[in-house]
Amino acid sequence: MEYPAGFPNQSRAAVESEEVRAGLDLDAARQRIPWSRYGPSEGLEAEVRKYVMRIYVVFVREACKAGCLLGVDLIRSQAREFLRVLTSNAWLEKGFDTGGTVYPGQIRRLQEMTLHGSVSPEVMSKLEKSTQWRECEEAMLAVAEAQALAGKGPSMDDYVGLGTLSAPAQRPRGRPLIISLDRKRQALDAKQRRENTNRDAAKILYGTEHPTLNQVKNVPAILNHYRKSLKDKKS
């Protein structure tokens, strides 16, 4: 698998490990798919798509860990290129039927999953309906929101967590971490209750019983930005 320049070795290992696991599961699933003399079934393509998304979601998670150092547009561009190459390789290496043949030596492949150097529109449409796709989009949205807020003045020390990823115990100096969408939702729910204050919301956002004054002061900006993102999704 090819990776962007500077992609950490630990992150590469995470992606490679998932590639091996997903490949073993696909090989096992292939044996359970009923054979048809008319060619590979939708069931095989569905398993290949599942294989692709399992690897893709790990790549995006790892790329988003460096979201403070890379612009979200660069992360998205790298992710799409990784997805294109991954899908092409998956079709080449996994997209064939081994259940039987019409004549000896026959290799029956799925219809190509890439078209003119991109993931085909039909395959992309199916990938975008998966839960893993939504997880990837939310991870990149969290990076974008953090970078937007960083430009509006919140402290670099005040971002915690990324989606389903845990915040590290320590971080490199000057490197912002990211508040998860789930924490934002919980903090907004808490803030909408009359008895709760910005300090109560800050405790949820930053996972601490003793938020700093700067963290408390940042609560309105963070929650207002989160409200706006919810409205944009609905529109």
C-alpha positions in Angstrom: 0.0 0.0 0.0 1.3 3.5 -0.8 1.0 6.3 1.7 1.5 10.1 1.7 4.9 11.4 2.5 5.3 11.8 6.3 2.5 9.3 7.1 3.8 7.9 10.5 5.1 4.4 10.6 2.7 3.6 13.5 -0.2 4.7 11.4 1.0 2.7 8.4 1.2 -0.4 10.7 -2.4 0.2 11.8 -3.6 0.3 8.2 -1.6 -2.7 7.1 -2.9 -4.7 10.1 -6.5 -4.0 9.1 -5.7 -4.8 5.5 -4.6 -8.3 6.6 -7.6 -8.9 8.8 -10.0 -7.6 6.2 -8.4 -9.8 3.6 -8.7 -12.9 5.7 -12.4 -12.2 6.4 -13.1 -11.6 2.7 -11.4 -14.8 1.7 -13.6 -16.7 4.2 -16.8 -14.9 3.1 -15.9 -15.7 -0.6 -16.3 -19.4 0.2 -19.8 -18.9 1.5 -21.1 -17.0 -1.6 -23.3 -19.2 -3.8 -21.7 -19.8 -7.2 -23.6 -18.8 -10.4 -22.7 -19.9 -13.9 -23.6 -16.4 -15.0 -20.7 -14.7 -13.3 -19.7 -13.2 -9.9 -22.6 -12.0 -7.8 -23.5 -8.8 -6.1 -22.6 -10.6 -2.9 -19.0 -10.8 -3.9 -18.9 -7.1 -4.8 -20.5 -6.2 -1.5 -17.7 -8.2 0.3 -15.1 -6.3 -1.7 -16.7 -3.0 -0.8 -16.7 -4.0 2.8 -13.0 -4.9 2.6 -12.2 -1.5 1.0 -14.1 0.5 3.6 -12.6 -1.4 6.6 -9.1 -0.3 5.4 -10.2 3.2 4.3 -11.7 4.1 7.6 -8.5 3.2 9.5 -6.5 5.3 7.0 -8.8 8.3 7.6 -8.7 7.9 11.4 -4.9 7.9 11.3 -4.7 10.8 8.9 -7.0 12.9 11.1 -4.7 12.4 14.0 -2.4 14.8 12.2 -5.2 17.2 11.4 -3.6 20.1 13.2 -0.5 19.8 11.0 -2.3 19.1 7.7 -5.1 21.2 6.2 -8.4 19.3 6.1 -8.5 19.9 2.3 -5.1 18.0 2.1 -6.4 15.2 4.3 -9.5 14.8 2.1 -7.4 14.9 -1.1 -5.1 12.2 0.3 -8.0 10.1 1.5 -9.7 10.2 -1.9 -6.5 9.2 -3.7 -5.9 6.4 -1.1 -9.5 5.2 -1.8 -9.0 5.2 -5.5 -5.8 3.1 -5.4 -7.2 0.8 -2.7 -10.4 0.2 -4.7 -8.4 -0.5 -7.9 -6.1 -2.9 -6.0 -9.0 -4.6 -4.3 -10.7 -5.3 -7.6 -7.5 -6.6 -9.1 -6.5 -8.8 -6.1 -9.9 -9.8 -4.6 -12.6 -9.2 -7.2 -12.8 -12.6 -8.8 -14.9 -15.7 -8.3 -13.2 -18.8 -7.0 -16.4 -20.9 -6.4 -16.3 -22.7 -9.8 -15.7 -22.3 -13.5 -17.6 -22.8 -16.7 -14.4 -24.1 -18.4 -11.0 -25.0 -17.0 -8.7 -22.1 -16.1 -11.4 -19.5 -16.2 -11.1 -16.5 -14.0 -14.3 -14.6 -13.6 -13.9 -11.0 -12.4 -16.3 -8.4 -11.1 -17.1 -5.5 -13.4 -14.3 -3.0 -13.0 -14.7 -0.8 -9.9 -12.7 2.1 -11.2 -13.4 4.1 -14.4 -11.1 6.6 -16.1 -8.8 6.7 -13.1 -11.5 7.2 -10.5 -13.8 5.0 -8.4 -16.8 4.3 -10.7 -19.9 6.3 -9.9 -21.9 3.2 -9.2 -19.4 1.8 -6.7 -18.8 5.3 -5.1 -22.6 5.6 -4.5 -22.6 2.3 -2.6 -19.5 3.2 -0.6 -21.1 6.5 0.5 -24.1 4.7 1.9 -21.9 2.7 4.4 -21.6 3.5 8.1 -17.8 3.7 7.7 -18.2 6.5 5.1 -20.2 8.6 7.5 -17.6 7.9 10.3 -14.8 9.2 7.9 -16.8 12.3 7.0 -17.5 13.1 10.6 -13.8 12.7 11.5 -12.8 15.1 8.8 -15.6 17.5 9.8 -14.2 17.5 13.3 -10.7 18.4 12.0 -12.2 21.2 9.9 -14.2 22.6 12.8 -11.1 22.5 15.0 -9.0 24.4 12.4 -11.8 27.0 11.9 -12.1 27.5 15.7 -8.3 27.8 16.0 -8.4 30.7 13.6 -11.1 32.4 15.8 -9.1 32.5 19.0 -9.7 29.4 21.2 -6.5 28.2 22.9 -4.5 25.4 21.3 -4.6 23.6 24.7 -8.4 23.3 24.7 -9.2 20.6 22.1 -9.7 17.1 23.3 -10.5 13.8 21.4 -11.4 13.0 17.8 -14.5 11.1 17.0 -14.0 7.6 18.4 -10.3 8.2 19.0 -9.1 8.8 22.6 -7.1 11.8 23.4 -3.4 11.1 24.1 -2.1 11.6 27.6 0.4 14.1 26.3 0.7 16.0 23.1 3.5 17.7 21.2 4.0 21.4 22.1 1.7 23.7 20.1 -0.3 20.8 18.6 -4.1 21.2 18.9 -6.2 18.3 19.8 -9.9 18.1 18.7 -13.2 18.0 20.6 -15.3 15.1 19.5 -18.8 15.6 18.0 -20.2 13.4 20.8 -18.8 15.7 23.5 -20.1 18.8 21.6 -23.6 17.2 21.5 -23.6 16.3 25.2 -22.3 19.8 26.1 -25.0 21.5 24.0 -27.7 19.4 25.6 -26.3 20.3 29.1 -26.1 24.0 28.3 -29.7 24.1 27.1 -30.8 23.1 30.6 -31.3 26.3 32.7 -29.5 25.0 35.7 -26.2 24.5 33.8 -23.5 27.1 33.1 -20.7 27.5 30.6 -18.5 25.9 33.2 -20.7 22.8 33.3 -20.5 22.6 29.5 -16.7 23.1 29.6 -16.4 20.1 32.0 -18.0 17.9 29.3 -16.1 19.4 26.3 -12.7 19.0 27.9 -13.3 15.9 30.1 -12.2 17.7 33.3 -13.7 18.6 36.6 -11.7 21.8 36.7 -11.8 23.6 33.4 -9.6 26.7 33.0 -11.0 30.2 32.6 -10.0 30.1 29.0 -11.8 26.8 28.4 -15.0 28.2 30.0 -14.7 31.4 27.8 -14.4 29.3 24.7 -17.7 27.4 25.3 -20.0 29.8 23.5 -17.9 30.0 20.3 -17.5 26.2 20.2 -21.2 25.5 20.7 -22.3 28.2 18.3 -20.1 26.7 15.6 -21.5 23.3 16.4 -25.1 24.6 16.1 -24.3 26.1 12.8 -22.8 22.8 11.5 -26.1 21.0 12.5 -28.2 23.6 10.6 -25.9 23.3 7.5 -26.4 19.5 7.5 -30.2 19.9 7.5 -30.2 22.5 4.7 
